[in-house]
Structure formats: C-alpha cells, structure tokens
Amino acid sequence: MAKILIIEDDKAINDLMKMNLQLVGYECRQAFDGIEAMSALEKERPDLVLLDVMLPYLDGFSLMEQNAFEENVPVIFVTAKDSTADKVKGLKLGADDYISKPFEAVELLARVEAVLRRTKPRNRIFTLENTVVYLDEHTVKVGDEKIELTNREFELLEVLINNCNIALSREKLLDLAWGYAYFGDTRTVDVHITKLRKKLHLENHIKTVFKLGYRLEVPGYVKRSSQFGDSTK
C-alpha cells in the first residue's frame, strides 16, 4: 500500500486531499507545518509527498533545499503559488510535479497515479470479486476466462479503476480516457459502459450517477499492487 505524506497547513484542504486519496486506497499521513513534516519524515519513509510551499516555520522550498526528503522519494508541490517562476523553482529543486490551487480531486489523483507509476513501477493488478485486471499487460480475466476488450474499453476501465468510488461525468470520462471530446457527443461513454458491465459482470459495481455519469463502486480494500506495494502489508 503506497504511503503518502500530505504537508499542508490548511486543515480543510489537508483533510480533503486525505479523504480523496483514501477513497481509492492510499494510506495517508498528515503534517501541518515544516517542523511537523521533518518529524514525520524521521519516523517513516513515505512513497510520495504532497507539499505546500507556504508553510509555518519552514516552507516547502526550504524543505527541498535542505534535502529533507530521502533520495528517490517523489514530491509533488500543491500550492497557490502559481507563477511560472515558482513552478520553475519547484521543479529545479527536484519536485516531480507541480499542481496549482484550486484543483479538482480527479486531477490530484491522476497526477499522483502518474508519478507513482514512474517512480514505483510494479505489476499493477486490480481485483474485484471474480474480475482481475492486469493493468500493465492490458488483460482481464473473469474467473479463469480471459476477456477480450477493445483498446477503448480498456482505457475507460482503467480510468474507472484509478478513480474508483468517485463519480465522474461523461465529459470527464471522455477527457481522461481518450484525451479529447466528441464535440459534446457523450453517448459513446454509455455504449462502452454497457459493454464493460456485460463483459466483466460488473452490473452491480459500475453505477449510473443520475444526471452526471458513472462511478465504479468498490467497497472496502482495493488491491492495486502497482501503487500499494506488497498486498500482504
């Protein structure tokens, strides 16, 4: 299970990030100032750090300059300091990404997923009842039967998995899955969702969200070894 340290002095924002990350299975720790962050880092090595710049006592840039984070621990700045100069400074200090506030939960999850995929490459597996998705191999099994999915179907399935328990609009699914819109025609999402439900027997898990879109409902623990590490931990 990937461990994420959230260093953010605004408690409401910190709690919101923690809630959204935990919804998809990440393990989170919180720190609310630079000194508390240093203490947390001494106790446990995180797999990823979400770091605000404007922190009490010791700001985010200073933490980077003092090499507070162990080598190979990825850092994503999440901050209201959105000038080009600040972004360049953060990236030059070694950050892996830079997210400007305000941001959507789906953007945060996508950025976290992308960084962990680069820094913690593993065999990514998602399991839900009898359905097993091998994300790196682009293969799916239901029980012992291998299920054939088109590229479009698999891409949409991966977006649902990466954002499980989160309601996504049809427009957002189009953008995240295929990177472009069909000029307002979202019916293609409905068609692919219908096929995924039938092929993977996920009628009870891919929920329709009234007047919005869809949500992959996954109660309890989600096994995704690429991000969470050894599933026995």
Secondary structure, DSSP 8 states (H G I E B T S, - for coil): --EEEEE-S-HHHHHHHHHHHHHTT-EEEEE-SHHHHHHHHHH---SEEEE-SS-SSS-HHHHHHTT-S-TT--EEEEES--SHHHHHHHHHTT-SEEEESS--HHHHHHHHHHHHHHHS----EEEETTEEEETTTTEEEETTEEE---HHHHHHHHHHHHTTTS-EEHHHHHHHHHSS--TT--HHHHHHHHHHHHHHT-TTTEEEETTTEEEE---S--EEHHHH--TT-
